[in-house]
Amino acid sequence: MIAKYKINIGLLASGATATTINFPLDMDYTIVDQSELIETEFVNKEVELAINPILDYEKVRYLPLDLKNNHIDKITYDVKLFDVNGAYNNFYGDVGFTDDDIKFRKNAFKESFLELAFYDTNNPLTQKLIGRLTLFTELNTSDYLPLGTANGSAGQVKPANQIPINFIVENPLINTRGFGEGYHLYMYKDDLTIGLSKYIFMRASFKNAKTGKSINLMVKNTKLPINKLVNELYTRYKLVRDTTGYFYEIDNTYNGNGETTPNNVTYTSNSVSVQLYQIKST
């Protein structure tokens, strides 16, 4: 049982005696709980977590470099698909396109394209998509019959079985008549600080408007088991920022399975070629 006592201050004797109770009943109260700590250590932090951070969504343009940090003027993506015999072939006529499809720019040809999807990692379980490039089919200068061709057909489009499935992108400042879409990469401005670099991973697929199929591509031309195939789907790009600007290199040493054999990237004078193959697995 709890006893309750009522103290009448007016009846208490003054002075410091054994029978005097001296405690400040008439003073103003003071907060002695944890409200300040709760405010600073809990409320403010939770408010910050609840509000999306301020991000700079401005993008910058990355220029391609070769292995010696020189600018390159042309990037070629060569696509090799299965023909009717199940062998790799690099020409439109051998994968179902007709001469008229290309000559008259039918939708079967015109609406086909190569899609390059860029990820922050090559791990499909954790990766995030950070960008896409769409390269539509185009006819290059080499796809027309040259001067001096018999029967007065110079300047006409070559037969479909002589036109390679490749996508050539060029520096628009050097070749104003070429195709510049895909020459530059565009990434967020705050992704890199000066002096740092990072890798991103590209996975390609060919969208065939002739058949309505999306064909996934890999970087090897040999049949691979599933457990190794997942590591051979990506071409690695290195993003670099220095005091002069933003640049990227297409890595010619990256092999997803740790092999030492050459990969699918080849550099020549002022250009680079990327080989892509329809997936073949065991």
Protein Blocks (a to p, Z undefined) as FASTA:
>chain_A
ZZdddddfklpcedjdfkbccddfkbccddfbfklmmmmmmmmmmmmmmpccdddfbdcd
dddddfkopacfbdcdddddddfkopacfbfklnopafklmmnopaklmmgccdddddfb
fcfklgccfbdcdddddddfklpccehiahhlghiacdfklcccddddddfklmmmbcfe
hjaccddfklpcghiacddddddddddfknopacdddfbfbdcdfklmmmmmbccddddd
dfkbccddddfkbcfklpabdcfbdcdehiacddddddddZZ
